[in-house]
């Protein structure tokens, strides 16, 4: 493992996580889940982007949870150019995530140099030198082709984005809210299951300029895991053991990777468990420092809650804490040797 690698200078910057995306069969139920479990209100996309026949926008709602800007979509309502983009789902679950990028055109070319193709919101693979645009044109935004990157990661230009408070210049994460029923300090990490870690690292490290900070066992999930920092986020790329719930989930997404879980840093696990119990949420895995919920009782997602930072998390050092709360040390892309 190479903990510190030389990154070649580039003319793009990975600024911060854009948003995780979950898919749900019922947006109203999803908004109720976030209100009851996390104590958070949600705002529909229609609040900032009125629906039009050529681009209906009733399919999405956003929820801010501390340092995470969360997007939930109902696939049966999501149409691009008259075509339903994703298959209808019967149960909720995580779908994908992406980043704000400063220098989208240069980043598009960097992905292509690393063998990662891109596609537009109609899933048309881009062939030329110009990056894809949003429906109607005008905004450069695109997705990685899952076969090349492992998942359908999304990329959006850095800048103000209505509903996302983190996009406000000078934003920093404030103290834990007194009325937060879970006492969440910040997002610990995102878990992505994979059977091809070399593909995942080619994307996260070589293309995005991320840094491998730890490799080791996650005994709670039953995985061999690689932790990578990219801008303000810690990713866990996890190869699951056969016979585990994680392995069963990955099989359903093969040969692609699976966006499996989000883990939150908290100060009091007992407080978390007491609150979740009032909602009928069960605990599937447990250690002294971490609990993982049973997905069938927690809106289709195995949410993690931990009192410990992960090994290698830069927020465990004074300099790392500041790097994760501002944009000054956001990732610059470039080749990184493993």
N, C-alpha and C positions, 0 to 999 in steps of 0.2 A: 504494500500500500504506500502511495506517495501522498503524504499529508500536505506538503507544500510544493507546488509545482510552478514553473515559470510560465506565465501567461503572456502570449504575444499581444502587443497593443492592437486594438481594433477601433472601428468607428461606429460601434453600437454599444449600448449599455442595457443590461437587464436590470430594471429599476426596482421592481417589487412584484410580489405575487398579485396577479389580477384577481381571480376568484376561483375557488373550487366550484364545481357544478355538480348538483345532485339531480336525479330524475325521479319524478313522482307521478302517481296516477291521479293525485288530487291536491292542487295547490292550497286549497283552503285547509285541508288536514295538515299539510306541511307547515303553514303559517301558525296553526294552532300548536303543533309540536314545538316549534321554536319559542312560542310564547310561554307554554307551560313548563318545558324542560329547561330552557336557557333564559327565560325572562326577557326575550327580545322581540320587538315588533318587526314586521316585515313590510316592505314597500313594493308594489307591483311595478314592472317595467313600464306599464302604461302611464305611470305618473310622470315620466320624463320623455316617453316616446309614444305618442298616440298611435293606436292601431290603424293600419291602412290595408285596403284589400290586397295590395301587392306585398305587404309585409305585416301580417297580424302580429301583435305584440302581447296578446293576453296570455302567452305561454310561460311567462317568467316572473319570479318575485325575488327580491334581494333582502338579505338579513345580515346585519353587522354584528359580529361576535368578537369583541375586543379587537385584535389586530387582523381579523379575517373578514373579508367581504364575500359573503356566501350567496351563490346563485342557485335557485331551484327552478327546474323547468318541467312542464308537463308535455311529453313528446307528442301526444295526440293533438295538441294545440299549436305545435311548432311547424309552420309551413314556410318554405322558401320557394318562390316562383311557382306557387300552387302545389308543391310536392311536400308531403310530410317528411321531415328530415330524418327523424329517428323512429324506430319501432315503438309502439305503445307498450308501456310497462304495467305490470299488475302490482308490483311492490316497489317501495322507494329504495334508493341506493346511490352511492357516489358514481359519477360518470367521468369527470376529467377536471383538469386545472390548467392554468396558464399564467402568463406574465405580462406586465407592462414593459414595453421596450422603447428605449430612446434610440432612434435610428432604425426604423423598421425595414427600410429598403436594404440597408447594409446587412442587417440581421438575416433577412430572407436569403441573401447570397451566401452568408456564412453557413446557414443550414444546408443549402445545396452543396457547398463544398465538402460538408461532412456526410454526404450521402443521404440527407433527409429531405424528401420532397414535401411540398406544401400544397394545400388545397383551399378553395374558397368556401363560403358558407353554403354553397350548393354541392359541396364535395367534389367539385371539378378540380383535378390536379393541374397546377400551374406548370406550363411548359416553357414560357418565355422568360425574359430578363426582368419583367415588371411583376411586382408582387400583387397578389389578389386584393380586391377591394370589397367593401361591404355592399349589400344589396342596394342598388341605386347609385353606387359609386361614391367617391369622395373621401372615404375613410379606409386607410390601409389596415386590414385585419385578416388573419388567416390562421389555419390549423396545420399542425404536422400530420403527415400521413401515418396512421397507426403502425403499419407494417414496417416503417422505417425507424420510428421513434419509440414504439412500444405502446403509446396511447395517442389519442387525438388531442394533443396539447393545443391550447389557443394562445394567440399573441395579439396584443392590442397596443396602440401607440401610447406612450407615456403622456400624461397631461391630465387636466381636470376631467373627472367623470362624475356626473351627478349621482348622488346617493352614496358615493364612496368617500367618507371623510378623510381617509388616508391620502387621497389625491390632493388635498389642500396643502399648499406650501407651508412648511414648518410644522406639519402635524407630528405629534408624538403620542405614544400610548400613555394614558393617564393611569392613576391608581385604580385598583379594583373597586367597582361600584358597590356601595353598601347594600343595595337591594338585589345584587346578583345572587340567585339561589344556589349557584354552583361555585361561586368564588373563583372564577377563572382569571388567572394572571395573564396568560397569553397562550397562543398555540405552541405546543411542544414540537410536533412533527406530523407529517403526512406519510402514510404507509402505502406503498405501491408494490403489489406482488408481481414477480417476474420469474420466468424460466430462462431468460436471456439477459443476465446482468451486464454482459459486455455491450449489448445494444443500449441498455439504459444509460450506461456510463458514457457511451459515445454521444448520446444526446445531452445529458445533464452536465457532463464535465467538458468534453471536447467542443461541443457546439455552444452551450450556454456559458461556459467558463466557470462552472461550479467546482467545488473542492471536496474531495473525499476526506472526512474528518474521523471516521471510525468504521471498523469492520468487526463483526462478532456475532454471537448467538443472541437471538431474542427467544428465550425459553418460554415466555408467556404465550407467544403466538406459534412457537415451533418453527422458526425461520433462521436462515443464515442471512444476515442483514448487512447492508452497506449504507452508511449515512453520508449524505452529500448536502453541503450548504450551497444554495443558489440565491444570491441577493439576500432577501430578508427571510428566507424559508429554509427549514431543515427537512430533507426528504429521506425516507427510509425505503431503499429498494431491497425487498425481502424475497428470498427464495424459500418457499414453504416446504416443510417435511411432508411426505406422503401420509395420508390418514388424518391430517389436521383440517379444521374448518377453513383455514386459509388456503390449503391446497385444493379443496373442493371448489372454492370460489374461483381460483385461478383457472382451473380446468374449464369452467364455464366460459371464460374469456379467451382461451387459447386460440391461436398462437400469440395473441396480444397480451399486454400486461393488464393488471386490474387495479384500479384505484380503490383501495380496500377500507381504509380507516383514517380518522383524524384523532390525534391525542392532544389533550389540553393540559397545560401546567396549572396545577391548583395548589393551595396550601393545606387543605384539610379534606382528606379522603372520606372521613366519617360524615362530614357535612354533605359532600356530594352523594354518598350512598343513601343518606337519610332522605334527601330531596328526591332522588330517583325512585326510591321505594314508594313514595307517596303517589307516583305515577304508574306503578306496576312494572317498572323497568328492572329486569333481572341482571345479575352479574355472571358472565360466562367464564372469565379468567380473573385471577387475583394473585397479587404478591403483596409484600409489605408496603411497597411504594406505588403500586399501580393497580387499577381495576379496568376491566374491559366489559362493556355491556353486551347483553344478548341481543343480536340484531332484530330478532322477531318481536322484541318488546321495546325497541328503541328506534323506531322509524327506519328499519332496514339497514342500519349502519352499526358496526361494532365500535362505538365511541370509546376512546381511551381517556383516562384521567390519571395523572401522575403527580407526585410531589417532588420528583427528581428530574433534573435535566439529563438528557441523554449523553453518553460519553462522546466527547468531542464537540458538543454544542458550544459555539463561541460565546453564547450568553453566560457561560460559566466563568468568564474572565471579565475584568473591568472594561477592557477595550472592546471585547465582543458585545457587551451589553449595549454600548453606544452604537456599534455598527448595525445591530439589528433594530434599532429604534429610529435611525435616520437613513437617508439615502446616500450619505457620503461615501460609503464603502460598498455600494451595490456592485454586482458582478460585472466585470468586463469580459466579453467573450474572447475565446482564443483556444489554441490547441494546448491540451494538458496531457502529459504522459502519465500512464498508470503503471 
